[in-house]
Amino acid sequence: MPPKSHFVALEGPDFDREHAEQLAVRLDLLPYTTESEQQANDLLETFIAKLIASTNAKDADSIVQWGVEAMQEYALTKLLLNGILITPSRWSVLRRSISRPRRAVLVRFFYHLTIVPGLKRKYMRSFTSMIRQLSFLQGDGRRLIDSHELILDWRPLWSRFKGEIFNEGTVSGQLIELAWACKEYFPIEQIPNMLEEFMPLLNPETAALVAAIMSAFIPTAEPRRFLPLIFQMAESFSSPIMWLYFVDLLADATERHMIFSSSQTAFKDVGMFTASEWELLVSRLLTGHTTQLLPFETLVRTDRLGSLLSKLRKPAYQPDAIAQIVIYSISVDGPIKESTEVGDKQSTNSPKYVAGSKALESLAQFITSKEVSFHPSQSSSITRSLTAMTESLSRRFIYRWTEEASGTCKTPKVHN
């Protein structure tokens, strides 16, 4: 394994320090002189001052100009400060640093601004995009603000969404995007209250809609608070779209649980899942049925609420979500199988697993059962999905390997 210093920390102060070091290297490689850190901060303060003035004037166009375009694109004419030619370039490309407290304040500002009644959809899209820009590291997915550094009230957003959801031509799509971008900043203690609001909407016709809402609103820091309900719904309703949204939610929850759970007691039989939950997951995800599901755009046409669901955020690409669940459920949670040859028989009284991992054993059995589908002569409708899943499995494994090499990784070495 490469030295840990080669890897960026996951989140927190160590991440900020390593981010600053990498930014300094990038700036040194540029063929022109850039602004100093102080000049960059002064320019940011100018953006914020104009943003405040535009807000007080209730000028939405100016808010977009100074609050979104300026900070996202750094789109200003070349400036001459103290004799140094400043060539503006995208802050996101250079990953110009903004302090965590300042990021949190700006996210809170844009969050409340986005849910103002009567705001046009184009402005809502711009403000939500800015929230994602401030919250996530571009192209990486890691959050630039920890959940304990920012707490947002989910109720105003839910009240707005609930009032819009069944109206034609509404902004429900933008509101659900906002919820997804901010859900990790909603208090986990509010999950029971969220479910009390969502569950009255549930019936056989609205199962997919409720799943979409849960996927967008529920924070994933403590998955055991909502996992039992998800599996009860999965057993009670036969809705492919509902399952797509739940797989999306489980993928995010599995990754965050594996990375940030420092106690072995937080782990169940297979990662964050109990044995029965994992068995149900395997039966749904690794038996071939899921890989043959039609695209989301096709499925919504057959759903009674298809016109509404088509406006909401689409679930993650299925093969990638499955790979995410499997890779972040791998741990040493059972006895090691000495031989992994196909057809190897073992005692049912004392089962053993590939590399001592139940998740890896399930994956190995799935790959063995689908091995023939990779041959050109056996190409079928699922070959593309299997190929995509293979790529996702490799990428996710390397990503997790990198994360666990970080000095800030909290994942216990042995979970059983």
C-alpha positions as CSV (number, residue, x, y, z in Angstrom):
1,M,0.0,0.0,0.0
2,P,1.4,3.5,-0.9
3,P,2.3,5.8,2.0
4,K,-0.6,7.5,3.6
5,S,0.9,10.9,2.8
6,H,0.0,10.3,-0.9
7,F,-3.7,10.5,-0.1
8,V,-6.0,13.3,0.8
9,A,-7.9,13.1,4.1
10,L,-11.6,12.3,4.0
11,E,-13.1,15.4,5.7
12,G,-12.3,17.8,8.5
13,P,-9.2,19.9,9.4
14,D,-6.7,17.4,7.9
15,F,-8.6,17.6,4.7
16,D,-8.4,21.4,4.7
17,R,-4.6,21.3,5.3
18,E,-3.9,18.8,2.6
19,H,-6.3,20.7,0.2
20,A,-4.3,23.9,0.8
21,E,-1.0,22.0,0.1
22,Q,-2.4,20.6,-3.1
23,L,-3.7,24.0,-4.2
24,A,-0.3,25.6,-3.6
25,V,1.2,23.0,-5.9
26,R,-1.4,23.7,-8.7
27,L,-0.8,27.4,-8.5
28,D,3.0,27.0,-8.8
29,L,2.5,25.0,-12.0
30,L,0.5,27.8,-13.7
31,P,2.4,29.7,-16.4
32,Y,1.3,33.1,-15.0
33,T,1.2,34.9,-11.7
34,T,-2.0,34.4,-9.7
35,E,-3.5,36.4,-6.9
36,S,-2.3,35.9,-3.3
37,E,-4.5,34.2,-0.8
38,Q,-5.3,37.6,0.8
39,Q,-6.2,39.1,-2.6
40,A,-8.5,36.1,-3.3
41,N,-10.2,36.6,0.1
42,D,-10.6,40.3,-0.6
43,L,-12.2,39.5,-3.9
44,L,-14.5,37.0,-2.2
45,E,-15.6,39.6,0.3
46,T,-16.4,41.9,-2.6
47,F,-18.7,39.2,-4.1
48,I,-20.4,38.7,-0.7
49,A,-20.9,42.4,-0.1
50,K,-22.5,42.8,-3.5
51,L,-24.6,39.7,-2.9
52,I,-25.9,41.2,0.4
53,A,-26.7,44.5,-1.4
54,S,-28.5,42.6,-4.2
55,T,-30.5,40.6,-1.7
56,N,-31.6,43.8,0.2
57,A,-32.7,45.2,-3.1
58,K,-34.6,42.0,-3.9
59,D,-32.8,41.9,-7.2
60,A,-32.7,38.2,-8.2
61,D,-30.7,38.8,-11.4
62,S,-28.0,40.6,-9.4
63,I,-28.0,37.8,-6.8
64,V,-27.3,35.3,-9.5
65,Q,-24.6,37.5,-11.0
66,W,-22.7,38.1,-7.8
67,G,-23.7,35.2,-5.7
68,V,-23.5,32.4,-8.3
69,E,-21.7,33.4,-11.5
70,A,-19.0,35.4,-9.8
71,M,-18.1,32.8,-7.1
72,Q,-18.6,29.8,-9.4
73,E,-16.9,31.2,-12.5
74,Y,-14.7,33.9,-11.1
75,A,-16.0,35.7,-14.2
76,L,-14.4,39.2,-13.9
77,T,-12.3,41.2,-16.2
78,K,-8.5,41.0,-15.6
79,L,-7.6,43.1,-12.6
80,L,-4.4,44.9,-11.8
81,L,-3.8,44.9,-8.0
82,N,-0.5,46.1,-6.6
83,G,1.2,45.8,-10.0
84,I,0.3,42.1,-10.2
85,L,-1.7,40.9,-13.2
86,I,-4.5,38.7,-11.9
87,T,-5.8,36.3,-14.5
88,P,-9.2,35.2,-13.2
89,S,-10.1,31.5,-13.8
90,R,-12.7,29.2,-12.4
91,W,-12.4,29.0,-8.7
92,S,-13.8,25.4,-8.9
93,V,-11.0,24.3,-11.3
94,L,-8.3,25.8,-9.0
95,R,-10.2,24.6,-6.0
96,R,-9.7,28.0,-4.3
97,S,-10.3,27.6,-0.6
98,I,-13.2,29.1,1.3
99,S,-13.2,28.8,5.1
100,R,-15.6,26.2,6.5
101,P,-17.6,28.8,8.6
102,R,-18.0,31.0,5.5
103,R,-19.1,28.0,3.4
104,A,-21.7,27.1,6.0
105,V,-23.1,30.6,6.2
106,L,-23.3,30.8,2.4
107,V,-25.1,27.4,2.1
108,R,-27.6,28.4,4.8
109,F,-28.2,31.7,2.9
110,F,-28.8,30.1,-0.4
111,Y,-30.9,27.3,1.2
112,H,-33.4,29.8,2.7
113,L,-33.3,31.9,-0.5
114,T,-34.2,29.0,-2.7
115,I,-37.4,28.1,-0.8
116,V,-38.8,31.6,-0.9
117,P,-42.3,31.3,-2.5
118,G,-42.7,32.7,-5.9
119,L,-39.0,32.4,-6.9
120,K,-38.6,31.5,-10.6
121,R,-37.3,28.0,-11.4
122,K,-34.2,29.4,-13.2
123,Y,-33.1,31.1,-10.0
124,M,-33.8,28.0,-7.9
125,R,-31.6,26.0,-10.2
126,S,-28.8,28.5,-9.9
127,F,-29.0,28.7,-6.1
128,T,-29.1,24.9,-5.8
129,S,-26.1,24.6,-8.1
130,M,-24.3,27.1,-5.8
131,I,-25.1,25.0,-2.8
132,R,-23.6,21.9,-4.4
133,Q,-20.5,24.0,-5.4
134,L,-20.0,25.1,-1.8
135,S,-20.8,21.7,-0.3
136,F,-19.0,19.2,-2.5
137,L,-15.5,18.9,-3.8
138,Q,-15.9,19.0,-7.6
139,G,-15.4,15.7,-9.3
140,D,-14.8,13.9,-6.0
141,G,-18.0,13.8,-4.0
142,R,-16.5,14.5,-0.6
143,R,-18.3,17.2,1.4
144,L,-16.5,20.4,2.1
145,I,-18.7,21.1,5.2
146,D,-19.1,18.4,7.9
147,S,-22.6,17.7,9.1
148,H,-21.8,19.0,12.6
149,E,-20.7,22.3,11.2
150,L,-24.1,23.2,9.6
151,I,-27.6,22.3,10.7
152,L,-30.6,23.2,8.5
153,D,-34.3,23.0,9.3
154,W,-35.9,20.6,6.9
155,R,-39.5,21.6,7.7
156,P,-39.8,24.8,5.6
157,L,-38.5,22.9,2.6
158,W,-40.9,20.0,3.2
159,S,-43.9,22.4,3.7
160,R,-43.1,24.0,0.4
161,F,-42.6,20.7,-1.4
162,K,-45.8,19.2,0.1
163,G,-47.8,22.1,-1.2
164,E,-46.3,21.9,-4.7
165,I,-46.0,18.2,-5.2
166,F,-49.4,17.4,-6.8
167,N,-49.7,20.6,-8.8
168,E,-49.0,20.6,-12.5
169,G,-46.1,22.7,-13.7
170,T,-44.6,23.3,-10.3
171,V,-41.1,23.6,-8.9
172,S,-41.2,20.3,-7.1
173,G,-38.2,19.1,-9.2
174,Q,-36.0,22.0,-8.0
175,L,-37.2,21.5,-4.4
176,I,-36.3,17.8,-4.4
177,E,-32.8,18.7,-5.8
178,L,-32.4,21.2,-3.0
179,A,-33.3,18.5,-0.4
180,W,-30.8,16.0,-1.8
181,A,-28.0,18.6,-1.8
182,C,-28.7,19.6,1.8
183,K,-30.0,16.3,3.4
184,E,-26.8,15.6,5.3
185,Y,-27.3,18.9,7.2
186,F,-30.7,17.9,8.4
187,P,-30.6,16.7,12.0
188,I,-30.6,12.9,12.3
189,E,-32.8,13.3,15.4
190,Q,-35.5,14.5,13.1
191,I,-35.7,11.2,11.1
192,P,-38.7,9.9,13.1
193,N,-40.5,13.2,12.5
194,M,-39.7,13.0,8.8
195,L,-41.1,9.5,8.6
196,E,-44.2,10.6,10.4
197,E,-44.7,13.2,7.6
198,F,-43.9,10.9,4.7
199,M,-45.7,7.8,5.7
200,P,-49.3,9.1,5.4
201,L,-48.6,9.6,1.7
202,L,-47.9,5.9,1.3
203,N,-50.2,3.6,-0.6
204,P,-49.7,1.0,-3.4
205,E,-49.9,3.8,-6.0
206,T,-47.5,6.2,-4.3
207,A,-44.8,3.8,-3.1
208,A,-42.3,5.1,-5.7
209,L,-43.1,8.7,-4.8
210,V,-42.5,8.1,-1.1
211,A,-39.2,6.4,-1.9
212,A,-38.1,9.4,-3.9
213,I,-38.9,11.7,-1.0
214,M,-37.1,9.5,1.5
215,S,-34.1,9.3,-0.8
216,A,-33.9,13.1,-1.0
217,F,-34.7,14.1,2.5
218,I,-33.3,11.5,5.0
219,P,-29.7,12.1,6.2
220,T,-27.6,8.9,6.1
221,A,-25.4,9.3,9.1
222,E,-27.2,6.7,11.2
223,P,-28.8,4.3,8.7
224,R,-30.3,2.0,11.4
225,R,-32.9,4.7,12.1
226,F,-34.6,4.0,8.7
227,L,-33.3,0.7,7.4
228,P,-36.0,-1.5,8.9
229,L,-38.7,0.6,7.3
230,I,-37.0,0.4,3.9
231,F,-36.9,-3.3,3.9
232,Q,-40.5,-3.6,5.2
233,M,-41.6,-1.4,2.2
234,A,-39.4,-3.5,-0.2
235,E,-41.2,-6.6,0.9
236,S,-44.7,-5.1,0.9
237,F,-44.7,-3.2,-2.5
238,S,-43.7,-4.5,-5.9
239,S,-42.5,-1.2,-7.5
240,P,-39.3,-1.2,-9.6
241,I,-39.1,2.6,-9.4
242,M,-39.4,2.4,-5.6
243,W,-36.5,-0.1,-5.5
244,L,-34.3,2.1,-7.7
245,Y,-34.7,5.0,-5.2
246,F,-34.0,2.8,-2.2
247,V,-30.9,1.4,-3.8
248,D,-29.7,5.0,-4.4
249,L,-30.3,5.8,-0.7
250,L,-28.7,2.6,0.5
251,A,-25.6,3.2,-1.6
252,D,-25.0,6.6,0.0
253,A,-25.7,5.3,3.4
254,T,-23.4,2.3,3.0
255,E,-20.5,4.4,2.0
256,R,-20.9,7.0,4.8
257,H,-21.4,4.2,7.3
258,M,-18.3,2.4,6.4
259,I,-16.1,5.5,6.3
260,F,-17.2,7.3,9.4
261,S,-18.3,4.5,11.8
262,S,-15.4,4.3,14.3
263,S,-17.0,1.7,16.6
264,Q,-17.3,-2.0,15.8
265,T,-20.7,-2.0,17.5
266,A,-22.1,0.1,14.6
267,F,-21.6,-2.9,12.3
268,K,-24.1,-5.7,11.9
269,D,-23.8,-9.1,10.2
270,V,-22.7,-7.6,6.8
271,G,-21.6,-4.0,7.1
272,M,-24.6,-2.0,8.3
273,F,-27.1,-4.8,7.3
274,T,-28.4,-7.7,9.3
275,A,-28.2,-11.2,7.8
276,S,-31.9,-11.1,6.7
277,E,-31.5,-7.7,5.2
278,W,-28.4,-8.7,3.3
279,E,-30.2,-11.8,2.0
280,L,-33.0,-9.7,0.7
281,L,-30.5,-7.3,-0.9
282,V,-28.6,-10.2,-2.6
283,S,-31.9,-11.6,-3.9
284,R,-32.8,-8.3,-5.4
285,L,-29.5,-7.0,-6.6
286,L,-27.2,-10.0,-7.4
287,T,-29.5,-12.5,-9.0
288,G,-29.7,-10.9,-12.4
289,H,-33.2,-9.4,-12.1
290,T,-32.0,-6.0,-11.2
291,T,-29.5,-5.9,-14.1
292,Q,-32.4,-6.4,-16.5
293,L,-34.5,-3.5,-15.3
294,L,-35.6,-1.0,-17.9
295,P,-34.1,2.5,-17.8
296,F,-35.7,4.9,-15.3
297,E,-37.1,7.0,-18.2
298,T,-39.0,3.9,-19.5
299,L,-40.3,2.8,-16.1
300,V,-41.9,6.1,-15.3
301,R,-44.1,5.9,-18.3
302,T,-45.7,2.8,-16.8
303,D,-46.3,4.3,-13.4
304,R,-49.5,6.1,-12.5
305,L,-47.5,9.0,-11.1
306,G,-45.0,8.9,-13.9
307,S,-45.6,12.5,-15.0
308,L,-44.8,13.6,-11.4
309,L,-41.8,11.3,-10.9
310,S,-40.3,12.4,-14.2
311,K,-39.9,15.9,-12.7
312,L,-38.0,14.7,-9.7
313,R,-34.4,13.8,-9.3
314,K,-33.5,10.6,-11.0
315,P,-32.0,7.8,-8.9
316,A,-28.3,6.9,-9.4
317,Y,-27.3,4.6,-12.2
318,Q,-28.2,1.1,-11.0
319,P,-24.9,-0.8,-11.7
320,D,-22.9,1.9,-10.0
321,A,-25.2,2.0,-6.9
322,I,-25.0,-1.8,-6.6
323,A,-21.2,-1.7,-6.8
324,Q,-21.2,1.0,-4.1
325,I,-23.3,-1.1,-1.7
326,V,-21.2,-4.2,-2.3
327,I,-17.7,-2.6,-2.0
328,Y,-18.6,-0.6,1.1
329,S,-20.1,-3.7,2.8
330,I,-16.9,-5.7,2.5
331,S,-15.2,-6.5,5.8
332,V,-13.7,-9.5,7.6
333,D,-17.0,-10.8,9.1
334,G,-16.6,-14.6,8.9
335,P,-14.2,-17.6,8.6
336,I,-12.0,-17.6,5.5
337,K,-12.6,-20.1,2.7
338,E,-9.4,-21.8,1.9
339,S,-10.3,-22.6,-1.8
340,T,-12.3,-20.3,-4.1
341,E,-12.6,-22.8,-7.0
342,V,-15.9,-23.0,-8.8
343,G,-18.1,-25.8,-7.5
344,D,-16.2,-26.0,-4.2
345,K,-18.5,-27.6,-1.6
346,Q,-18.5,-26.7,2.0
347,S,-20.4,-27.8,5.1
348,T,-23.6,-25.9,5.6
349,N,-23.0,-26.1,9.4
350,S,-19.9,-24.0,9.2
351,P,-20.0,-21.8,6.1
352,K,-16.8,-20.0,5.0
353,Y,-16.4,-17.0,2.8
354,V,-14.0,-15.6,0.2
355,A,-11.4,-13.6,2.1
356,G,-13.6,-14.0,5.2
357,S,-16.2,-11.5,3.8
358,K,-19.8,-12.3,3.3
359,A,-20.3,-9.5,0.9
360,L,-17.3,-10.7,-1.2
361,E,-18.7,-14.2,-1.2
362,S,-22.1,-12.9,-2.5
363,L,-20.2,-11.0,-5.2
364,A,-18.1,-14.0,-6.2
365,Q,-21.2,-16.2,-6.5
366,F,-22.9,-13.6,-8.7
367,I,-19.9,-13.2,-11.0
368,T,-19.6,-17.0,-11.3
369,S,-23.3,-17.3,-12.3
370,K,-22.9,-14.5,-14.9
371,E,-19.5,-15.4,-16.2
372,V,-20.9,-16.8,-19.5
373,S,-22.7,-13.5,-20.2
374,F,-19.3,-11.8,-20.8
375,H,-18.5,-14.0,-23.8
376,P,-19.3,-12.3,-27.2
377,S,-21.3,-15.3,-28.3
378,Q,-23.6,-15.0,-25.3
379,S,-24.1,-11.2,-25.5
380,S,-27.6,-10.2,-24.4
381,S,-29.5,-7.3,-22.9
382,I,-27.8,-7.5,-19.6
383,T,-24.2,-7.5,-21.0
384,R,-24.0,-3.7,-21.0
385,S,-25.2,-3.5,-17.3
386,L,-22.8,-6.2,-16.3
387,T,-19.9,-4.4,-18.0
388,A,-20.9,-1.2,-16.3
389,M,-21.1,-2.9,-13.0
390,T,-17.6,-4.5,-13.4
391,E,-16.1,-1.0,-14.1
392,S,-18.0,0.4,-11.1
393,L,-16.8,-2.4,-8.8
394,S,-13.1,-1.7,-9.8
395,R,-13.4,2.0,-9.5
396,R,-15.2,1.9,-6.1
397,F,-12.7,-0.6,-4.8
398,I,-9.8,1.7,-5.7
399,Y,-11.6,4.6,-4.2
400,R,-12.2,2.8,-0.9
401,W,-8.6,1.6,-0.9
402,T,-7.5,5.2,-1.2
403,E,-9.9,6.4,1.6
404,E,-8.7,3.7,4.0
405,A,-5.1,4.7,3.3
406,S,-5.9,8.2,4.6
407,G,-4.6,9.1,8.0
408,T,-8.1,10.2,9.1
409,C,-10.0,7.0,8.2
410,K,-12.0,5.7,11.2
411,T,-13.1,2.3,9.8
412,P,-12.1,-0.5,12.2
413,K,-9.7,-3.1,10.7
414,V,-11.9,-6.0,11.9
415,H,-15.6,-5.7,12.4
416,N,-16.5,-9.0,13.9
